Amino acid sequence: MEDDVYDLCVVGAGMIGSAVAKYASEWSRVCLVGPEEPKERDVNCKRDIFGCHYDEGRIVRCLAHDPIWTQMARISMSRYRQIESDSGIDFYDEVGSLVAGGKDTKFMIDNEMVSKEQQLESEILSYETLKTKFPLLNFSDKDHGLYEVQAGHISARHLVSAQIKLAKSKGCTYINEIVEKVTEMEKDGNSIMNVITESGKQVLCKKVLLATGAFTAFRNLLPVDQELDVGLCPLTTAMIEVTADNFTNMRNYPAVIYFGKGADSWKKDYPRSKDGDYNWYMLPPIKYPDEKYYIKLGHLQHATSKRFTSSLEVKEWYCSDGDKTLVNDTVDLFKTVVQGVKPISYHGDSCVITTTPTKRPYIDTIHPQLGVAVGGNAYAAKSSDEIGRIAAVMMMKNEWDSSLEKTDFKIKETKRQTDSLHLQLILAYVFK
């Protein structure tokens, strides 16, 4: 093939795509295509592709209800300091992680079981110990916690910058554009892929890997007969501004994930799971680009059944401050969960997570020249480096290089696609 044909084009320059590009560039000629973070998110602007990494605070932990996520997180997190050292970009703050809730709930039992089976360095904290260790947090006397020391939070922005910097250092070409279309074509008697950007730029390559998250279906990236079974779940977070003194007092508090009935004093009018449980996450104070300190508190996906199906819905959501009523309710909840901290101000923020029926990412090939790594299920930020490595090996070496089963990451078809395939098989049988 000609020199102008890349071995791999990675579409999507977020946490997973940048990791794929970094690893694939060690072995091949790679092009990474995806837009940088916009200066502002305006619903009236032409742009309708955004990313979930526009953030300074993402929880990273090995503890999980699913051992597969635990293993991917553990491997990825073990590389954080090396990525920081190699890139010169810091992104990881190891303040620990606390998973808390009713001690007899399935959620806590599952986490404790995974912790034991995976031999994680975590400590069970009684209600009394929680009060002593984290006196500003108001838990129920029916709660206990699992405290993981080697955990904390990352700046998703800085992680992406570090991965792209390392990919470039290995020879990767980065194109700051949105991809409009991916097609197959023939060149010199060989089948190749053609990645076309919004400006009309064409990137010819032997293979394409899509790491396009919630926006995968909103451009012509997949074959016409292919539709991934994913859900687009909108989440709202409250960004609660606190003082520099609050930052000093709480900066070493762990990131918290809670699932349970809560304390009697907690705000009652807040989204719950179908079993009536509170389920939320909270990060300690973090300094944001506006030089202010914010505590981020948000609900988990179990608390909402809403799903998006159109590009316009997703764009409008990304360009909004989330659900304003929910933001106010979240701040009211914060005031009953965190004691002695008075917000200076607050505002909402929004993101969209891509869910799959398996609750695990799709790392799979649609055909030998087209693969996907999508479906983070709100767990992928911490695990993105290992997801990217597995996907890079899959595409460039045609191998499954993981102790995890390949079948756990296989693409699921939508019902509509499955019905269409069944109809084709029936017609083929009838008219054979």
C-alpha positions as CSV (number, residue, x, y, z in Angstrom):
1,M,0.0,0.0,0.0
2,E,1.0,3.7,-0.4
3,D,2.6,5.6,2.4
4,D,-0.5,7.8,2.6
5,V,-2.5,5.0,4.1
6,Y,-2.4,4.6,7.8
7,D,-2.5,1.2,9.5
8,L,-5.2,2.4,11.9
9,C,-7.4,5.5,12.3
10,V,-8.9,5.9,15.8
11,V,-12.1,8.0,15.7
12,G,-12.8,9.7,19.0
13,A,-10.1,11.5,21.0
14,G,-11.5,11.0,24.5
15,M,-10.2,8.8,27.3
16,I,-10.5,5.5,25.4
17,G,-9.6,6.7,21.9
18,S,-6.4,8.5,23.1
19,A,-5.3,5.3,25.0
20,V,-5.9,3.2,21.8
21,A,-3.8,5.7,19.8
22,K,-1.0,5.6,22.3
23,Y,-0.7,1.8,22.3
24,A,-1.3,1.3,18.6
25,S,1.4,3.9,17.8
26,E,4.0,1.6,19.3
27,W,3.5,-0.9,16.5
28,S,1.9,0.9,13.6
29,R,1.3,4.1,11.7
30,V,-1.7,5.7,13.4
31,C,-4.0,8.6,13.0
32,L,-6.2,9.9,15.8
33,V,-9.2,12.0,14.8
34,G,-11.5,13.9,17.2
35,P,-12.3,17.4,18.3
36,E,-10.7,19.2,21.1
37,E,-12.9,20.5,24.0
38,P,-14.8,23.6,22.8
39,K,-14.2,27.0,24.4
40,E,-17.9,27.0,25.4
41,R,-20.9,24.8,25.0
42,D,-23.7,26.8,23.2
43,V,-26.8,25.1,22.0
44,N,-27.0,27.6,19.1
45,C,-23.5,26.7,17.8
46,K,-23.1,24.4,14.8
47,R,-21.1,21.8,16.7
48,D,-23.1,18.9,18.0
49,I,-20.3,16.5,19.1
50,F,-19.0,16.8,22.6
51,G,-17.2,14.5,25.1
52,C,-17.5,13.2,28.6
53,H,-13.9,14.1,29.6
54,Y,-14.5,17.8,30.0
55,D,-14.0,17.5,33.8
56,E,-11.5,17.7,36.6
57,G,-12.9,15.1,38.9
58,R,-13.6,11.4,38.1
59,I,-13.6,8.8,40.7
60,V,-11.0,6.0,40.3
61,R,-11.1,2.9,42.5
62,C,-10.7,-0.9,42.1
63,L,-13.7,-1.7,44.3
64,A,-16.7,-2.6,42.2
65,H,-19.7,-4.9,42.2
66,D,-18.3,-6.6,39.1
67,P,-14.9,-8.2,39.2
68,I,-14.3,-7.5,35.5
69,W,-14.4,-3.7,36.2
70,T,-12.2,-4.3,39.2
71,Q,-9.5,-6.0,37.1
72,M,-9.5,-3.4,34.3
73,A,-9.4,-0.6,36.9
74,R,-6.6,-2.2,38.9
75,I,-4.4,-2.7,35.7
76,S,-5.1,0.9,34.5
77,M,-4.5,2.5,37.8
78,S,-1.2,0.7,38.2
79,R,0.0,2.7,35.2
80,Y,-1.1,6.2,36.2
81,R,2.2,7.3,37.8
82,Q,4.1,6.0,34.8
83,I,1.8,7.9,32.4
84,E,2.3,11.0,34.5
85,S,6.1,10.6,34.5
86,D,6.3,9.9,30.8
87,S,4.1,12.7,29.7
88,G,5.0,15.3,32.4
89,I,1.3,15.8,33.0
90,D,-0.2,15.2,36.5
91,F,-3.8,13.9,36.6
92,Y,-4.1,11.5,39.6
93,D,-4.9,12.5,43.2
94,E,-4.7,9.5,45.5
95,V,-7.0,10.5,48.3
96,G,-8.8,7.1,48.7
97,S,-12.3,5.9,47.9
98,L,-15.2,5.1,50.2
99,V,-18.0,2.9,49.2
100,A,-20.8,3.2,51.8
101,G,-24.3,2.0,52.5
102,G,-26.5,-0.3,54.5
103,K,-24.2,-3.1,55.7
104,D,-26.8,-5.8,54.8
105,T,-27.7,-4.5,51.3
106,K,-26.8,-6.4,48.2
107,F,-24.7,-3.5,47.0
108,M,-22.4,-3.6,50.0
109,I,-22.4,-7.4,50.1
110,D,-21.4,-7.6,46.4
111,N,-18.6,-5.0,46.8
112,E,-17.3,-6.8,49.9
113,M,-17.3,-10.1,48.0
114,V,-15.4,-8.7,45.0
115,S,-12.9,-7.0,47.4
116,K,-12.2,-10.4,49.1
117,E,-12.1,-12.4,45.9
118,Q,-9.8,-9.9,44.1
119,Q,-7.7,-9.5,47.3
120,L,-8.0,-5.7,47.3
121,E,-6.5,-3.6,50.0
122,S,-9.7,-2.3,51.5
123,E,-10.8,-1.8,55.0
124,I,-14.3,-2.3,56.4
125,L,-15.3,0.8,58.5
126,S,-18.1,0.6,61.1
127,Y,-20.5,3.5,61.5
128,E,-18.5,4.6,64.6
129,T,-15.3,4.5,62.6
130,L,-16.8,6.4,59.8
131,K,-17.8,9.2,62.2
132,T,-14.3,9.3,63.7
133,K,-12.4,9.2,60.4
134,F,-14.7,11.5,58.4
135,P,-16.5,13.7,61.0
136,L,-17.9,16.0,58.3
137,L,-20.0,13.2,56.7
138,N,-23.4,12.4,58.2
139,F,-24.2,8.7,57.7
140,S,-26.9,6.5,59.1
141,D,-26.1,4.3,62.1
142,K,-27.1,1.4,59.8
143,D,-24.4,2.2,57.4
144,H,-20.8,1.0,57.1
145,G,-18.1,1.5,54.5
146,L,-15.4,-0.1,52.5
147,Y,-12.4,2.2,52.4
148,E,-9.8,1.8,49.7
149,V,-6.5,3.7,50.2
150,Q,-5.0,3.3,46.7
151,A,-7.8,5.1,44.9
152,G,-9.0,8.7,44.5
153,H,-9.8,10.9,41.6
154,I,-8.3,11.9,38.2
155,S,-8.6,14.9,36.0
156,A,-10.1,13.4,32.8
157,R,-9.0,16.5,30.9
158,H,-5.3,16.0,31.9
159,L,-5.4,12.2,31.4
160,V,-6.6,12.8,27.8
161,S,-3.9,15.4,27.3
162,A,-1.2,13.0,28.6
163,Q,-2.3,10.1,26.4
164,I,-2.4,12.3,23.3
165,K,1.0,13.7,24.1
166,L,2.4,10.2,24.4
167,A,0.7,9.0,21.2
168,K,2.2,11.9,19.3
169,S,5.6,11.1,20.8
170,K,5.3,7.7,19.2
171,G,4.5,9.1,15.8
172,C,0.7,9.4,15.9
173,T,-0.9,12.0,13.7
174,Y,-3.6,13.9,15.5
175,I,-6.4,15.7,13.6
176,N,-8.6,18.1,15.5
177,E,-11.8,17.5,13.6
178,I,-15.2,15.8,13.8
179,V,-15.6,12.7,11.6
180,E,-18.7,12.7,9.4
181,K,-18.4,9.4,7.7
182,V,-16.5,6.1,7.6
183,T,-16.7,4.0,4.4
184,E,-14.9,1.1,2.6
185,M,-13.3,1.6,-0.7
186,E,-10.8,0.0,-3.0
187,K,-7.3,1.2,-3.6
188,D,-4.7,-0.5,-5.8
189,G,-6.8,-3.7,-5.6
190,N,-7.0,-3.6,-1.8
191,S,-10.0,-2.9,0.4
192,I,-9.2,0.1,2.7
193,M,-11.2,2.4,4.9
194,N,-11.9,6.0,4.3
195,V,-12.5,8.3,7.2
196,I,-14.1,11.6,6.1
197,T,-14.2,14.7,8.4
198,E,-16.7,17.5,8.4
199,S,-14.3,19.7,6.5
200,G,-14.0,17.1,3.8
201,K,-10.5,15.8,4.8
202,Q,-10.1,12.1,3.9
203,V,-8.0,9.8,6.0
204,L,-7.2,6.5,4.3
205,C,-6.4,3.6,6.5
206,K,-6.3,-0.2,6.6
207,K,-8.4,-0.3,9.8
208,V,-10.7,1.9,11.9
209,L,-11.5,1.8,15.6
210,L,-14.5,3.8,16.8
211,A,-14.2,5.2,20.3
212,T,-17.1,7.6,19.9
213,G,-19.2,7.0,23.0
214,A,-22.7,8.5,23.0
215,F,-22.3,9.9,19.5
216,T,-21.6,6.7,17.7
217,A,-25.0,6.5,16.1
218,F,-25.2,10.2,15.1
219,R,-22.7,10.1,12.2
220,N,-22.3,7.6,9.4
221,L,-19.7,5.6,11.2
222,L,-21.2,2.1,11.2
223,P,-22.3,-0.1,8.3
224,V,-25.9,0.6,7.2
225,D,-27.1,-2.7,8.6
226,Q,-25.3,-2.3,12.0
227,E,-26.8,-0.8,15.1
228,L,-25.2,-1.1,18.5
229,D,-27.5,-2.0,21.5
230,V,-26.7,1.0,23.8
231,G,-28.6,3.4,25.9
232,L,-27.8,7.1,26.3
233,C,-28.4,8.0,29.9
234,P,-28.4,11.7,31.0
235,L,-26.9,12.5,34.3
236,T,-27.0,15.8,36.3
237,T,-24.3,16.9,38.8
238,A,-24.2,19.8,41.2
239,M,-21.0,21.8,41.3
240,I,-20.9,23.2,44.8
241,E,-18.4,26.0,45.3
242,V,-16.7,26.0,48.7
243,T,-14.1,28.1,50.5
244,A,-10.3,27.7,50.4
245,D,-10.6,26.7,54.1
246,N,-13.1,24.0,53.2
247,F,-10.7,22.8,50.5
248,T,-7.9,22.5,53.0
249,N,-10.1,20.7,55.5
250,M,-11.6,18.2,53.0
251,R,-9.1,17.9,50.2
252,N,-7.9,14.6,51.6
253,Y,-11.4,13.2,52.1
254,P,-12.0,10.2,49.9
255,A,-14.3,10.1,46.9
256,V,-17.6,8.7,48.1
257,I,-20.1,6.3,46.5
258,Y,-23.3,5.7,48.5
259,F,-26.1,3.2,48.0
260,G,-28.6,2.8,50.8
261,K,-31.5,4.2,52.8
262,G,-29.5,7.2,54.2
263,A,-29.8,9.0,57.5
264,D,-33.1,10.2,58.8
265,S,-32.0,13.8,58.5
266,W,-31.2,13.6,54.7
267,K,-33.4,15.4,52.2
268,K,-36.3,13.1,51.4
269,D,-37.2,14.5,48.0
270,Y,-34.3,13.1,46.0
271,P,-34.3,10.5,43.1
272,R,-34.1,7.0,44.4
273,S,-33.6,3.5,42.9
274,K,-36.7,1.4,42.5
275,D,-36.1,-0.1,45.9
276,G,-36.1,3.4,47.5
277,D,-32.4,3.7,48.0
278,Y,-30.4,6.8,47.7
279,N,-27.5,6.4,45.2
280,W,-25.1,9.1,44.7
281,Y,-21.4,9.9,44.4
282,M,-19.4,12.8,45.7
283,L,-15.8,14.1,45.2
284,P,-13.8,16.1,47.7
285,P,-13.1,19.8,46.9
286,I,-11.1,20.1,43.6
287,K,-9.6,23.3,42.1
288,Y,-11.2,23.9,38.7
289,P,-9.9,26.0,35.7
290,D,-11.8,29.1,37.0
291,E,-9.6,29.0,40.1
292,K,-12.5,28.1,42.3
293,Y,-12.9,25.0,44.5
294,Y,-15.9,22.7,43.9
295,I,-17.3,19.6,45.5
296,K,-19.1,17.6,42.8
297,L,-22.2,15.5,43.9
298,G,-24.3,13.6,41.4
299,H,-26.8,10.8,41.1
300,L,-26.0,7.4,39.7
301,Q,-27.8,5.9,36.6
302,H,-30.0,3.8,38.8
303,A,-32.0,6.9,39.8
304,T,-33.2,7.8,36.3
305,S,-35.0,5.9,33.6
306,K,-34.7,8.6,31.0
307,R,-32.8,7.8,27.8
308,F,-32.0,9.9,24.7
309,T,-32.4,8.7,21.1
310,S,-31.5,11.7,19.0
311,S,-28.5,13.9,18.4
312,L,-30.5,17.0,19.2
313,E,-31.4,15.7,22.6
314,V,-27.8,14.9,23.4
315,K,-26.6,18.3,22.2
316,E,-29.2,20.2,24.1
317,W,-28.3,18.2,27.2
318,Y,-24.5,18.8,26.9
319,C,-25.1,22.5,26.4
320,S,-27.3,22.7,29.5
321,D,-26.7,22.8,33.2
322,G,-28.6,19.6,33.6
323,D,-32.0,19.3,35.4
324,K,-32.3,22.5,37.4
325,T,-34.8,21.0,39.9
326,L,-32.4,18.1,40.4
327,V,-29.5,20.4,40.9
328,N,-31.4,22.3,43.6
329,D,-32.4,19.0,45.3
330,T,-28.8,17.8,45.1
331,V,-27.5,20.9,46.8
332,D,-30.2,20.4,49.5
333,L,-29.1,16.8,49.9
334,F,-25.5,17.9,50.2
335,K,-26.4,20.2,53.1
336,T,-27.7,17.3,55.0
337,V,-24.9,14.9,54.1
338,V,-21.9,17.2,54.7
339,Q,-21.9,19.0,58.0
340,G,-20.2,22.4,58.6
341,V,-19.7,23.3,55.0
342,K,-21.7,26.2,53.6
343,P,-21.8,26.5,49.8
344,I,-20.6,29.9,48.4
345,S,-22.5,29.2,45.2
346,Y,-23.5,26.3,43.0
347,H,-24.4,25.4,39.4
348,G,-25.3,22.3,37.5
349,D,-23.4,20.3,34.9
350,S,-24.4,17.5,32.6
351,C,-23.1,14.5,30.9
352,V,-24.4,11.4,29.0
353,I,-23.2,7.9,29.7
354,T,-23.4,5.1,27.2
355,T,-24.9,1.9,28.7
356,T,-24.9,-1.6,27.4
357,P,-27.1,-4.6,28.2
358,T,-24.0,-6.4,29.6
359,K,-23.0,-3.4,31.8
360,R,-19.5,-3.8,30.2
361,P,-17.9,-2.1,27.3
362,Y,-18.0,-3.4,23.8
363,I,-14.5,-4.2,22.6
364,D,-15.1,-6.0,19.4
365,T,-14.8,-6.0,15.7
366,I,-17.8,-5.5,13.3
367,H,-15.7,-6.8,10.5
368,P,-11.9,-7.3,10.2
369,Q,-11.3,-3.7,9.3
370,L,-13.7,-2.0,11.7
371,G,-13.7,-2.2,15.5
372,V,-15.4,-0.5,18.4
373,A,-14.5,0.4,22.0
374,V,-17.7,2.0,23.3
375,G,-20.1,1.6,26.2
376,G,-18.4,2.9,29.4
377,N,-21.5,2.4,31.6
378,A,-20.2,5.3,33.8
379,Y,-17.2,3.1,34.9
380,A,-14.8,3.5,32.0
381,A,-12.8,6.6,33.0
382,K,-10.7,4.8,35.6
383,S,-10.2,1.8,33.3
384,S,-9.7,3.6,30.0
385,D,-6.0,2.9,29.6
386,E,-6.5,-0.9,29.8
387,I,-9.6,-0.8,27.6
388,G,-7.5,1.2,25.0
389,R,-4.7,-1.3,25.2
390,I,-6.9,-4.3,24.7
391,A,-8.6,-2.6,21.7
392,A,-5.3,-1.6,20.2
393,V,-4.0,-5.2,20.3
394,M,-7.3,-6.5,18.9
395,M,-7.0,-4.2,15.9
396,M,-3.3,-4.3,15.2
397,K,-2.4,-7.8,16.1
398,N,-5.7,-9.6,15.7
399,E,-5.3,-11.0,19.2
400,W,-7.3,-10.9,22.4
401,D,-4.6,-10.0,24.9
402,S,-6.3,-10.2,28.2
403,S,-7.1,-12.7,31.0
404,L,-10.7,-11.5,30.8
405,E,-13.0,-13.4,28.5
406,K,-13.4,-11.9,25.0
407,T,-17.1,-12.9,25.1
408,D,-17.7,-10.5,28.0
409,F,-17.0,-7.6,25.6
410,K,-18.9,-8.8,22.5
411,I,-21.2,-6.5,20.7
412,K,-24.9,-6.9,21.3
413,E,-27.3,-6.3,18.4
414,T,-30.4,-4.1,18.8
415,K,-33.8,-5.9,18.6
416,R,-34.5,-4.2,15.4
417,Q,-31.3,-5.4,13.8
418,T,-31.9,-8.9,15.1
419,D,-35.5,-9.0,13.8
420,S,-34.2,-7.8,10.4
421,L,-31.6,-10.6,10.3
422,H,-34.2,-13.2,11.2
423,L,-36.4,-11.9,8.4
424,Q,-33.6,-12.2,5.9
425,L,-32.9,-15.8,7.0
426,I,-36.6,-16.7,6.7
427,L,-36.9,-15.2,3.2
428,A,-33.7,-16.9,2.2
429,Y,-35.1,-20.2,3.4
430,V,-38.5,-19.6,1.7
431,F,-37.1,-18.7,-1.6
432,K,-34.1,-21.0,-1.8
